[in-house]
Amino acid sequence: MEPDSKAAEPGEGAPGEDTAGDGPVVKGAAGDGAVGDGAKGAKKSSGKGGLRESVLLVVSGVVVALLLHMFVIASFDIPSESMENTLQRGDRVVVNKLHGETERGDVVVFTGWRDEYTIKRVIAVGGDTVRCCDAQGRITVNGVPLDEKPYLHPDDFPSGDKFEKVVPKGRLWVMGDHRSASADSRAHEKQEGEGTISEDQVIGRAFAIYWPFSRATVLSTPDTLARTFTNTR
């Protein structure tokens, strides 16, 4: 998934025409010629100053936009159905790079297992024990069952694979909301970290969908993952 960012293009404006010197000139009045030339020169100087200010404003705006993109926020396209129905293919999300500590329930963009940008939901953090499944087919975190109906794909189930993992400190267990269509932590248990990702791989937390406008919304933390879980983090 490739970052998607566009710098705003400055508008163009045509300089106004100076018609102050179009009136008749009285011949033989030397003073009139001198005053006229001075007035036009002042207006030209003022025009140059205005152009300089406009250029500085545009450059400053571009620099601020670039700094924001580099250090604060970014935009990403959703390339697959692995996070449906929360995120659909073609959605564009805004990511906060200064999100602070990653928490359960966060939808995060990170550098994935194949060094590609990947987006998933954090289910468990360092020190948690995450397991599938209990007698009712629910994923549990530290023995507490999760009610995932608010974000899980309506035609899907928590997991078709059984697992039990103690998440190492500084790492995260992540899963897609469309579990049967998501190659997430479960699919990478044989790799380094046993399916978990390092917190250092996280680029930022996706906090809103901004495109298409019909789907624009804020991405909040589900109640089931916003609770206090006893863990050794």
Buried (B, 14 or more C-beta within 10 A) or exposed (E): BEEEBEEEEEEEEEEEEEEEEEEEEEEEEEEEEEEBEEEEEEBEEEEEEEEEEEEEEBEEEBEEBEEEBEEEBBBBBBBBBBBBBBBBEEBBBBBBBEBEEBBBBBBBBBBBBEEEBBBBBBBBBBBBBBBBBBEEEBBBBBEBBBEBEEBBBEEBBBBEEEBEBBBBEBBBBBBBBBBEBBBBBBEBEEEEBBBBBBBEBBBBBBBBBEBEEEEEEEBEBBEBBEEEBEBEE
